[in-house]
């Protein structure tokens, strides 16, 4: 698994205001189903850095860090179906 301190440092390099502006500009949250663009980005980066092999690995990995997700800007860990829908 990935060390969340390192993961949060990597995420801190992303300008959240610029990200929100791009989401608004391209309307990527217009038809969201369960998770927003930021949660999607966090999930996909987590998948990459933790070398997750399946949707279950991503979902369970993010669920195991539930208390720390608030610091990453994620309200709750996405479910397997939300991740697979995207």
N, CA, C and O atoms as a DFTB+ gen file, in Angstrom:
344 C
 N C O
     1  1       0.832      -1.188       0.000
     2  2       0.000       0.000       0.000
     3  2       0.875       1.250       0.000
     4  3       2.070       1.207       0.292
     5  1       0.252       2.321      -0.327
     6  2       0.955       3.599      -0.413
     7  2       0.929       4.307       0.943
     8  3      -0.054       4.204       1.677
     9  1       1.973       5.005       1.267
    10  2       2.026       5.810       2.473
    11  2       1.185       7.059       2.240
    12  3       1.443       7.813       1.302
    13  1       0.181       7.283       3.086
    14  2      -0.732       8.401       2.868
    15  2      -0.067       9.759       3.020
    16  3      -0.522      10.730       2.415
    17  1       0.990       9.854       3.807
    18  2       1.687      11.135       3.921
    19  2       2.289      11.537       2.579
    20  3       2.188      12.693       2.168
    21  1       2.906      10.591       1.909
    22  2       3.490      10.862       0.594
    23  2       2.378      11.153      -0.409
    24  3       2.492      12.062      -1.232
    25  1       1.313      10.379      -0.333
    26  2       0.180      10.560      -1.241
    27  2      -0.435      11.950      -1.073
    28  3      -0.740      12.612      -2.065
    29  1      -0.618      12.394       0.155
    30  2      -1.187      13.725       0.374
    31  2      -0.231      14.820      -0.086
    32  3      -0.677      15.876      -0.536
    33  1       1.075      14.585       0.018
    34  2       2.042      15.564      -0.480
    35  2       1.972      15.669      -1.998
    36  3       2.088      16.761      -2.553
    37  1       1.785      14.545      -2.662
    38  2       1.643      14.560      -4.124
    39  2       0.372      15.301      -4.517
    40  3       0.382      16.105      -5.449
    41  1      -0.726      15.032      -3.806
    42  2      -1.985      15.715      -4.113
    43  2      -1.911      17.211      -3.820
    44  3      -2.595      18.005      -4.466
    45  1      -1.088      17.595      -2.855
    46  2      -0.974      19.018      -2.528
    47  2      -0.303      19.804      -3.654
    48  3      -0.399      21.031      -3.691
    49  1       0.371      19.114      -4.568
    50  2       0.991      19.787      -5.711
    51  2      -0.045      20.224      -6.751
    52  3       0.246      21.052      -7.615
    53  1      -1.245      19.665      -6.661
    54  2      -2.314      20.006      -7.604
    55  2      -3.061      21.213      -7.063
    56  3      -3.554      21.188      -5.936
    57  1      -3.146      22.251      -7.848
    58  2      -3.855      23.466      -7.456
    59  2      -5.358      23.192      -7.477
    60  3      -5.950      23.012      -8.541
    61  1      -5.972      23.163      -6.282
    62  2      -7.401      22.826      -6.186
    63  2      -8.285      23.863      -6.869
    64  3      -9.297      23.509      -7.474
    65  1      -7.919      25.127      -6.781
    66  2      -8.723      26.172      -7.432
    67  2      -8.695      26.019      -8.945
    68  3      -9.727      26.149      -9.604
    69  1      -7.530      25.746      -9.494
    70  2      -7.412      25.508     -10.932
    71  2      -8.218      24.272     -11.323
    72  3      -8.894      24.263     -12.352
    73  1      -8.142      23.232     -10.497
    74  2      -8.901      22.010     -10.759
    75  2     -10.401      22.310     -10.768
    76  3     -11.118      21.857     -11.661
    77  1     -10.878      23.075      -9.775
    78  2     -12.305      23.434      -9.717
    79  2     -12.706      24.263     -10.930
    80  3     -13.787      24.068     -11.486
    81  1     -11.845      25.183     -11.339
    82  2     -12.132      25.997     -12.524
    83  2     -12.245      25.131     -13.775
    84  3     -13.134      25.344     -14.600
    85  1     -11.356      24.166     -13.917
    86  2     -11.400      23.269     -15.079
    87  2     -12.643      22.380     -15.053
    88  3     -13.241      22.113     -16.095
    89  1     -13.029      21.925     -13.865
    90  2     -14.250      21.121     -13.736
    91  2     -15.460      21.951     -14.144
    92  3     -16.343      21.462     -14.849
    93  1     -15.501      23.203     -13.703
    94  2     -16.610      24.089     -14.079
    95  2     -16.603      24.391     -15.569
    96  3     -17.649      24.377     -16.218
    97  1     -15.430      24.661     -16.105
    98  2     -15.314      25.007     -17.520
    99  2     -15.768      23.864     -18.417
   100  3     -16.489      24.082     -19.390
   101  1     -15.347      22.647     -18.091
   102  2     -15.653      21.494     -18.940
   103  2     -16.890      20.725     -18.485
   104  3     -17.290      19.744     -19.111
   105  1     -17.496      21.190     -17.372
   106  2     -18.730      20.596     -16.833
   107  2     -18.595      19.089     -16.628
   108  3     -19.493      18.321     -16.973
   109  1     -17.477      18.684     -16.070
   110  2     -17.234      17.249     -15.883
   111  2     -18.051      16.652     -14.737
   112  3     -18.187      15.431     -14.656
   113  1     -18.591      17.479     -13.860
   114  2     -19.439      16.972     -12.782
   115  2     -20.925      17.061     -13.117
   116  3     -21.769      16.786     -12.265
   117  1     -21.247      17.438     -14.335
   118  2     -22.647      17.665     -14.702
   119  2     -23.501      16.413     -14.528
   120  3     -24.597      16.489     -13.972
   121  1     -23.027      15.289     -14.983
   122  2     -23.800      14.048     -14.905
   123  2     -23.136      13.050     -13.965
   124  3     -23.094      11.853     -14.249
   125  1     -22.621      13.545     -12.853
   126  2     -21.905      12.658     -11.939
   127  2     -22.841      11.630     -11.319
   128  3     -24.005      11.914     -11.038
   129  1     -22.321      10.459     -11.117
   130  2     -23.079       9.366     -10.507
   131  2     -22.321       8.884      -9.276
   132  3     -21.522       7.952      -9.365
   133  1     -22.559       9.495      -8.162
   134  2     -21.979       9.014      -6.913
   135  2     -20.695       9.683      -6.474
   136  3     -20.536       9.958      -5.285
   137  1     -19.771       9.958      -7.382
   138  2     -18.525      10.609      -6.981
   139  2     -18.229      11.769      -7.932
   140  3     -18.604      11.754      -9.105
   141  1     -17.548      12.766      -7.387
   142  2     -17.220      13.934      -8.208
   143  2     -15.841      13.769      -8.846
   144  3     -15.170      12.756      -8.647
   145  1     -15.438      14.756      -9.598
   146  2     -14.176      14.675     -10.348
   147  2     -12.958      14.581      -9.433
   148  3     -12.006      13.866      -9.744
   149  1     -12.979      15.290      -8.317
   150  2     -11.838      15.249      -7.407
   151  2     -11.684      13.851      -6.801
   152  3     -10.575      13.323      -6.726
   153  1     -12.791      13.259      -6.374
   154  2     -12.749      11.906      -5.823
   155  2     -12.276      10.915      -6.879
   156  3     -11.539       9.977      -6.574
   157  1     -12.700      11.126      -8.113
   158  2     -12.254      10.268      -9.209
   159  2     -10.742      10.388      -9.399
   160  3     -10.053       9.378      -9.545
   161  1     -10.231      11.605      -9.396
   162  2      -8.787      11.817      -9.542
   163  2      -8.018      11.160      -8.396
   164  3      -7.018      10.480      -8.628
   165  1      -8.478      11.360      -7.172
   166  2      -7.815      10.759      -6.010
   167  2      -7.832       9.238      -6.124
   168  3      -6.834       8.582      -5.828
   169  1      -8.954       8.678      -6.549
   170  2      -9.071       7.222      -6.696
   171  2      -8.115       6.687      -7.752
   172  3      -7.467       5.662      -7.541
   173  1      -8.024       7.367      -8.877
   174  2      -7.156       6.888      -9.951
   175  2      -5.680       7.044      -9.598
   176  3      -4.867       6.189      -9.951
   177  1      -5.326       8.123      -8.907
   178  2      -3.941       8.276      -8.457
   179  2      -3.599       7.227      -7.401
   180  3      -2.499       6.675      -7.396
   181  1      -4.551       6.958      -6.508
   182  2      -4.350       5.912      -5.504
   183  2      -4.143       4.567      -6.188
   184  3      -3.276       3.790      -5.790
   185  1      -4.932       4.299      -7.205
   186  2      -4.815       3.056      -7.972
   187  2      -3.414       2.930      -8.564
   188  3      -2.790       1.872      -8.481
   189  1      -2.938       3.988      -9.146
   190  2      -1.627       3.961      -9.791
   191  2      -0.495       3.789      -8.778
   192  3       0.372       2.931      -8.946
   193  1      -0.509       4.602      -7.736
   194  2       0.601       4.586      -6.780
   195  2       0.612       3.342      -5.899
   196  3       1.670       2.934      -5.422
   197  1      -0.552       2.736      -5.678
   198  2      -0.592       1.529      -4.842
   199  2      -0.511       0.257      -5.671
   200  3      -0.540      -0.845      -5.124
   201  1      -0.411       0.401      -6.979
   202  2      -0.348      -0.748      -7.899
   203  2      -1.532      -1.688      -7.712
   204  3      -1.376      -2.909      -7.675
   205  1      -2.713      -1.100      -7.595
   206  2      -3.930      -1.894      -7.417
   207  2      -4.223      -2.675      -8.692
   208  3      -4.068      -2.163      -9.801
   209  1      -4.645      -3.910      -8.517
   210  2      -4.927      -4.782      -9.651
   211  2      -6.405      -4.843     -10.006
   212  3      -6.763      -5.314     -11.086
   213  1      -7.265      -4.373      -9.113
   214  2      -8.697      -4.498      -9.373
   215  2      -9.457      -3.346      -8.728
   216  3      -8.914      -2.590      -7.922
   217  1     -10.709      -3.235      -9.102
   218  2     -11.586      -2.224      -8.513
   219  2     -11.728      -2.484      -7.014
   220  3     -11.793      -1.546      -6.219
   221  1     -11.776      -3.747      -6.636
   222  2     -11.879      -4.108      -5.217
   223  2     -10.660      -3.609      -4.447
   224  3     -10.804      -3.123      -3.326
   225  1      -9.477      -3.716      -5.017
   226  2      -8.262      -3.224      -4.354
   227  2      -8.335      -1.718      -4.124
   228  3      -7.952      -1.227      -3.062
   229  1      -8.823      -0.995      -5.112
   230  2      -8.946       0.463      -4.980
   231  2      -9.949       0.803      -3.890
   232  3      -9.658       1.596      -2.995
   233  1     -11.126       0.206      -3.966
   234  2     -12.194       0.493      -3.012
   235  2     -11.785       0.129      -1.588
   236  3     -11.959       0.933      -0.672
   237  1     -11.249      -1.060      -1.394
   238  2     -10.838      -1.488      -0.051
   239  2      -9.665      -0.667       0.467
   240  3      -9.605      -0.357       1.657
   241  1      -8.735      -0.313      -0.409
   242  2      -7.604       0.507       0.004
   243  2      -8.033       1.884       0.468
   244  3      -7.537       2.381       1.479
   245  1      -8.948       2.503      -0.257
   246  2      -9.441       3.819       0.144
   247  2     -10.318       3.726       1.386
   248  3     -10.305       4.631       2.220
   249  1     -11.076       2.650       1.519
   250  2     -11.911       2.472       2.715
   251  2     -11.065       2.280       3.967
   252  3     -11.458       2.701       5.055
   253  1      -9.917       1.650       3.820
   254  2      -9.060       1.406       4.988
   255  2      -8.449       2.704       5.514
   256  3      -7.939       2.735       6.633
   257  1      -8.494       3.749       4.737
   258  2      -7.934       5.046       5.136
   259  2      -9.028       6.076       5.369
   260  3      -8.794       7.273       5.205
   261  1     -10.217       5.629       5.747
   262  2     -11.386       6.503       5.827
   263  2     -11.129       7.761       6.638
   264  3     -11.508       8.851       6.209
   265  1     -10.498       7.642       7.794
   266  2     -10.261       8.816       8.630
   267  2      -9.364       9.845       7.967
   268  3      -9.478      11.040       8.237
   269  1      -8.486       9.391       7.111
   270  2      -7.531      10.294       6.470
   271  2      -8.034      10.863       5.154
   272  3      -7.416      11.774       4.603
   273  1      -9.135      10.349       4.642
   274  2      -9.646      10.835       3.361
   275  2     -10.123      12.279       3.449
   276  3     -10.059      13.012       2.462
   277  1     -10.602      12.696       4.621
   278  2     -11.058      14.079       4.771
   279  2      -9.928      15.059       4.488
   280  3     -10.162      16.131       3.929
   281  1      -8.723      14.705       4.864
   282  2      -7.566      15.574       4.627
   283  2      -7.221      15.654       3.144
   284  3      -6.576      16.605       2.702
   285  1      -7.648      14.660       2.383
   286  2      -7.389      14.649       0.945
   287  2      -8.498      15.336       0.158
   288  3      -8.401      15.477      -1.061
   289  1      -9.555      15.764       0.852
   290  2     -10.667      16.424       0.179
   291  2     -11.732      15.468      -0.313
   292  3     -12.547      15.832      -1.161
   293  1     -11.740      14.249       0.206
   294  2     -12.720      13.241      -0.191
   295  2     -13.642      12.998       0.994
   296  3     -13.179      12.704       2.096
   297  1     -14.950      13.120       0.770
   298  2     -15.915      12.968       1.856
   299  2     -16.001      11.521       2.314
   300  3     -15.925      11.241       3.511
   301  1     -16.159      10.605       1.374
   302  2     -16.218       9.179       1.708
   303  2     -15.576       8.382       0.579
   304  3     -15.503       8.831      -0.565
   305  1     -15.120       7.205       0.929
   306  2     -14.468       6.344      -0.064
   307  2     -15.498       5.879      -1.086
   308  3     -16.599       5.479      -0.707
   309  1     -15.166       5.923      -2.365
   310  2     -16.109       5.473      -3.390
   311  2     -16.314       3.965      -3.334
   312  3     -15.402       3.209      -2.999
   313  1     -17.519       3.549      -3.666
   314  2     -17.817       2.116      -3.686
   315  2     -17.247       1.492      -4.958
   316  3     -16.825       2.190      -5.879
   317  1     -17.247       0.164      -4.982
   318  2     -16.748      -0.547      -6.166
   319  2     -17.573      -0.188      -7.394
   320  3     -17.025      -0.005      -8.481
   321  1     -18.889      -0.087      -7.223
   322  2     -19.737       0.212      -8.380
   323  2     -19.511       1.631      -8.886
   324  3     -19.555       1.865     -10.094
   325  1     -19.267       2.589      -7.979
   326  2     -18.976       3.957      -8.416
   327  2     -17.673       4.027      -9.197
   328  3     -17.587       4.726     -10.206
   329  1     -16.664       3.310      -8.737
   330  2     -15.375       3.314      -9.434
   331  2     -15.506       2.640     -10.792
   332  3     -14.971       3.131     -11.786
   333  1     -16.212       1.526     -10.837
   334  2     -16.321       0.792     -12.100
   335  2     -17.223       1.509     -13.102
   336  3     -17.086       1.310     -14.309
   337  1     -18.145       2.342     -12.611
   338  2     -19.036       3.078     -13.505
   339  2     -18.259       4.078     -14.348
   340  3     -18.596       4.329     -15.506
   341  1     -17.232       4.637     -13.761
   342  2     -16.435       5.649     -14.443
   343  2     -15.505       4.953     -15.358
   344  3     -14.721       5.601     -16.052
